[in-house]
């Protein structure tokens, strides 16, 4: 994702349950306000709000800096802090602001305290504004079989039924290209998909991430219409194959 304007990342479960009185309480930089919920932290270049909704959380990250790989870096922080991303709705507004909505849930089912929130805040700052290697960041303190790593050729091959459930499709109409991915959900899947987009320098303008109750994901990504590479069958084949390996 790239834009010259402000970027706003919103992770939420149900907007109807959010108390509107808590949305605009922080107006000055470098202020921390901790209620029973939400947690909110604002600096000169980043604003983060975390609100608990049952056993899930809504997380809002707003920043003036948007660059290629932003989604990848945000997902890296969430995966390293043991969050599962279940649903997402990503779009680019007419005013060129980018808005990402996610439903996230702690994999460990442990409550989030102020210390964990501040650690996440620091990692958001480091990964978004400093030239850190994302792979090295994810590998810190990681177990050999920890979630979030891309699949390799050494892993077991999916059976015929699983193969039929995995699909990558590209469609184009009215100068709008869309990649649709279908497969089984797993921890770190969106992180790995974002890593492939970053590897191929693919600019994602909009996306919808959906996970069914039986663990099937259907992800739809709107690509930048100015990217002429999507008219190249060879480029599409390579990109599709890299994405299919993750599903």
N, C-alpha and C positions, 0 to 999 in steps of 0.2 A: 504494500500500500504506500502510496506517496501523495503528498499534497503540500502546497506551500502554506496552507492555513492550519488552524488549530485542529488537533485530533482529540476526540473524546471516546473513551472506551468504557462501555457500560455493561456490567455483568449483573443479571437480575433473574429472579424467578417469577415474580408476579407484581407488576407495577401497582396493582390495586391495593397491595398490602403495605406499600411504602408510605410512611407518614410525611406528607408534604411539608410539615413544619420543620422537619430536620434537614431539608434539602439545601437551604441557603444559609446555614448558621455560620459558616466560615467564610469570611470575606477578605481577611488580611493574610498575607503570606507568613510562613513560619509559625503557624499556630497548630496546636494539637488539641482536639476536643474529644474526650472519650466518655461516652455515655454507656448505659447498659448495651446499647447499640444506637447509632452506628459508630464506627471508628472513622475519623476523618483527619487527614494530614494535607496541608497545603504549603508549597514552597513557591519560589518565584517562577519555576518552570514546570511544576508537576502538582496535580491535585489528585488525591486518592481517597475514596470513601468505601468502607466495607460495612455492609448491613446484613445481619443474620435474618434468615427467613425460614423458620423451622429447622430442618437439618441441612439446609443449603444456605448459600450466601449470594448476595448481589454485591458486585465490586465495580466501582466507577473509577476509571483512570483518565484524567484529562491532561493533555500536554500540548504545548505550542509546537513541538517538534514532531513532524511525521516524515518518515523516510522509508525507503525500501527495507523490508525485514522487520518492521515494527511489530507486526503480528507475531512473527517468529520469536522475537525477544520477550514480548509479554507472555506468550505461552511458556517460554523457557522458565521464567520466574515462577509461574503457577505450578508447573510440573515439579520443579526442584523443591517447592514448598508443599508438595504432597496434595495438590488439588486435582480433582477430576473435572474436566470441562464437558458438560453434558449437552448443552444447546447454545447456539449463538446466532445472532442476527446482525450482520455487518453491512453498513451502507455508506455511501457518499452523498451528502446533502447537496442541494442546489447551491448553497453558499460555500461549497467545497470543504466543509467540515466532515470528518469521518467519524461515524458513530458505530461502535461495536457493542452488542449486547450478548452477554454470556450467562448461562446458569452454571455455577460451579459448586462443588461439594467436596469437603475434605475427605481424602481417601481413608484416613485413619479414624474418621468420625470423632476426632477430638475437637473440643471447643477452641476457638481462636481467642487468644488474649492479646493485651497491648504489646507485649514483647514480640510475639510472632508477627503482628501487624507492622511494627517498626522495622523488623528485619526484612519483610517483604518490601516496604517502602524504600529502604536503602538499596535493595537489589534492583527495583524498578529504576531508580536514579542511575545506578551504575551501568545497567545494561542499555538504557535508552540514550544516555548522554555521554558515555565513555566508549572508547574503541576496544571493547572486550570481546574475546572470542566466545561465541555462544556455546559451541561444543565443549570447550574447556570449562565454562561455567557450569554446564549441566553435569559434567563428569565429576565435579567436586563432591566428595563424600558419597558418591553413588555406589550402590551395590552392583555386582556384575550383571544381575538379572533385573536391575531396577527399570521401571517403566520410563518411556520417553525416548528411548533410543530407536533409531530406524531399524527396520528388519534387514537381515542379511541373507545371502544365498545359502548359508549353512543351516538356516532354520527349516523345520519340516515343511514340505510342500502341502498346500491345502488339498483336500480331497475333491472329487468331482462336484459334489453338492456345494461345497464352499466356493469353488471356482465359479459356479453359476451365480452365486450371490454377490460376487465382486464385479464391479463394472466401472469404467471410466468413459464418459461420453462427452464429446464436444459438439455444440450446436451453435449456429450463427444465423442471426436474422436482424435486419434493420441496423446494421453496423454494431451489433451487440453480440459478443461471444460469451458463451457460458459453458463451464466445465461442471459436470455432475458426477459425483463419486458415490458409489453405493457399496457397503461392505459391513463387516462386523466391527462393533465398537471395541475399543481397548484403551487402557490408560496411555496417554501421550500421543494419541492418533493425530489430533489437530496440530500438535507441535511438529510432528514429522511431516505432515502435509505442508505446513508453512515453511519448513526447511527446504522442501523440494521447490516451492515457489521462489524462495530466496536464491537457491542454487541456480535456477534458470532465469532469474531477474524478471519474474512475472509480476506485474502490477495488478492487484486485486482491488476492484472498486466496491463490490458488494458481495456478500456471502450469506447463506443461511445454512446453519448446522443443526440437524435434527437427529435425535436418538429415540428409537421406539422402546417400548417396555421390554421387548424381547432382545434388545441389544443390537439392533440393526441401525446403521447410520446412513443418512442420505444428505450429502453435502453438495451445495450448489454455489459456484463461484463465478461472478461476473468479471470478465477480464477487460483490460483497457482496450478500447476499440482502435486506438492508434498503433497498437502492437502488430506490425505486419507479419511477424513470424507465425502467427496462427493461420496464415494462408499457406504455410509451408507444411506439406504432409509429413516430411521427415522430422521436423521439429515437433509436431503434434504426436508423432509415434513415440519419440524418445520421452517426451514429457508424460504422456499417458502411461507408458511402461513403468517409469519411475514412481508414479502415483499408484499404479495397480499393485506394485510390490508391497505397499503399505497396508492394503486392505485385507 
